[in-house]
Amino acid sequence: MNTSKHIDIVILGAGYGGISCVTRLSRRFRKKTDVRIHLVDRHTYHLLETRLHERAVRESEITVPLSRFLAKRPNVAFHLGEVTHIDLNDRYVELDFGMTDTTSAQPRRIRYDYLVIALGSKTNFYQIPGLEQHAFQLKELEDSERIRAHTERMFAIAATETNQNKRKEYLRFVIGGGGLTGVELATEMAERFDALSEQYHLDHSEPEMVLVELSDRILPSLDGKQVARSTEAMQAMGIQIYTNTRVTGMREEEGRLEVLRSPGAPIPTRTMIWTGGIRISDLIRRSGAETGPQGRVIVNESLQVRQYPEVFAIGDNALAINPKGGKTVPTAAQFALQQGYLTADNLDRLIRGRTLKEYHPKVLGEVVSLGKHLAVGWAALPVGAQFRFLGFLGSLVKRAISERHIFLLWKERQNWTGHW
Ligand SMILES: Cc1cc2nc3c(=O)[nH]c(=O)nc-3n(C[C@H](O)[C@H](O)[C@H](O)COP(=O)(O)OP(=O)(O)OC[C@H]3O[C@@H](n4cnc5c(N)ncnc54)[C@H](O)[C@@H]3O)c2cc1C
C-alpha cells in the first residue's frame, strides 16, 4: 500500500489513450496539490502511430516530444523506462531503464493509488513458422525507419544485380495482412517505387508490391462498394492482391527468403512486412487482470478492471463493450482518445466520491489512406448520416483527423495555462 499522504495516479503509456488521459487529468487536478500524476513510457515522445506508414517511405514528423505537453504541468512527473511488471494486488509497477551501470540496473518501483493501463499492442505473428524471425513489422518509429532504409537498399542492390531472378527477388515486396495498416503501407510504398526506380536507373515495371490477405476481401471494416473501389485503385498502382490466401510460414535457404502461402506457390522475396494482427503484451496478463481475446483486459462500463476498481484499462488494452449492440469496441486511435479523456473525468469523480460516467463509444468514421493524395472511408455527420468518400478529399480528412488530435491535446493545455 502507498503510505504517503499524497494520492498517486500512475498512467502507463503515452500513446493516444495515455496522453489524452494525462493532459486532462493534470488540468482537473491543477489545484489539488495532494494529487500527483505519473506518466510512464519507454520513449520521450508521443508517437502518432496512425501515421507510421508515412515515415516508412519518407521524412515525416510523426512524433511529438512529451516535454512539449508536460513542460507547464508541474503536477505531472514523467518516468522514462520499460514497464516490466504490474502488481495489481500490491499496487505497484516496476520500471527497467535498460542501463548497464549497476546504480540504475535495479528496476524502480512506483507505487500507485490509481492506475491507468494504456500500453497499446504488439504485432501478433500467430506463431507462424519463421515469420517473426524474417518479417518486418510496423509498430514503432524504428520499424518504419528500418523499412524505409531496407527498401532503398533493395533498390540499390538490384541496380547492379545482373541475375534476372535475383533482381526480381530484391524488387518484390510482400505485405501480409490486408487491413488498414497493410493497405496504407502497400499504397505508400508502391507510390515510392517510381521515384526509387528513377533514382537507381531501373525500369519502372520491375518493382512489385504483393499484398496477401487471409479473408475474401481487404479492408474488412469498409463496405463492399468502397472495398471494390479501393481494390481497383490499388491495382491501378500495380499492387497484386491475393485474397483468400493464408501466410503459412517463411523459409530461408542460402540467403534466399520465401513467403509460404496456401493456396499458391511460395513467393521468393527479400522483404516481407507483417501487419496481420495485434496482441497485448503478456506483461498485462501476468498482472492478474482478467483478459479476453488478444489478451485485452476485461473492463466494466466505466473501463475499470474487474475486481480492481482503482485500475482502468484503456485503448488497445481494454476489452470494452459498446452498450449499443453489445459488440467489442475495436482497437483504434479514436476510441483510445475518447477512453483517455473519459478516464481522466472518472478518476476525478472516483477521488471526489462521485458516480462514474459510462463509456459510450462515438464512432466518428474511418479513413484509410491509399498513398499520399488519396483516401477512402466515411465520416459520421451530425444528423446520424454518413459521408462517404474516395479521393483527394479523403486524404485531407485523414490529415485533419490527425491534426485535430494534436489540437485537442493543446486545447487541454490552453485550458490549463489560459493561453497558447
Ligand atoms: C500503421 C498503423 C496505422 C494505424 N492507423 C489507424 C487509423 O488510421 N485510425 C485509427 O483509429 N487507428 C489506427 N491504428 C491503430 C491505432 O494506432 C491504435 O489503436 C492506437 O495507437 C491505440 O492507442 P493506445 O493508447 O491504446 O496505444 P498506443 O498509442 O500504441 O500507445 C502505447 C504507448 O505505450 C508505450 N509502451 C508500450 N509498452 C510499454 C512498456 N512495456 N513500457 C513502457 N512503455 C510502453 C508505447 O511506447 C506507447 O507510447 C493504426 C495502427 C498502426 C500500427
The ligand as an ORCA input file, in Angstrom:
! r2SCAN-3c Opt
* xyz 0 1
  C       0.441      1.758    -39.064
  C      -0.799      1.925    -38.242
  C      -1.826      2.722    -38.726
  C      -2.975      2.915    -37.951
  N      -3.952      3.729    -38.434
  C      -5.042      3.967    -37.686
  C      -6.049      4.878    -38.146
  O      -5.962      5.416    -39.247
  N      -7.099      5.114    -37.340
  C      -7.224      4.541    -36.106
  O      -8.210      4.825    -35.386
  N      -6.307      3.664    -35.637
  C      -5.216      3.363    -36.403
  N      -4.253      2.494    -35.934
  C      -4.445      1.853    -34.617
  C      -4.068      2.843    -33.509
  O      -2.795      3.388    -33.761
  C      -4.088      2.147    -32.159
  O      -5.363      1.575    -31.963
  C      -3.797      3.182    -31.062
  O      -2.466      3.636    -31.163
  C      -4.023      2.596    -29.665
  O      -3.774      3.571    -28.716
  P      -3.234      3.177    -27.272
  O      -3.195      4.425    -26.472
  O      -4.003      2.023    -26.762
  O      -1.764      2.627    -27.523
  P      -0.533      3.298    -28.263
  O      -0.921      4.527    -28.995
  O       0.120      2.214    -29.022
  O       0.397      3.736    -27.040
  C       1.026      2.808    -26.201
  C       2.194      3.523    -25.508
  O       2.727      2.655    -24.533
  C       4.142      2.633    -24.609
  N       4.569      1.312    -24.122
  C       4.153      0.114    -24.556
  N       4.697     -0.881    -23.832
  C       5.481     -0.286    -22.907
  C       6.292     -0.764    -21.841
  N       6.398     -2.077    -21.569
  N       6.961      0.137    -21.090
  C       6.859      1.462    -21.330
  N       6.099      1.985    -22.319
  C       5.421      1.127    -23.096
  C       4.445      2.877    -26.071
  O       5.736      3.452    -26.222
  C       3.330      3.863    -26.469
  O       3.712      5.190    -26.271
  C      -3.105      2.277    -36.689
  C      -2.068      1.458    -36.213
  C      -0.919      1.291    -36.967
  C       0.180      0.427    -36.438
*
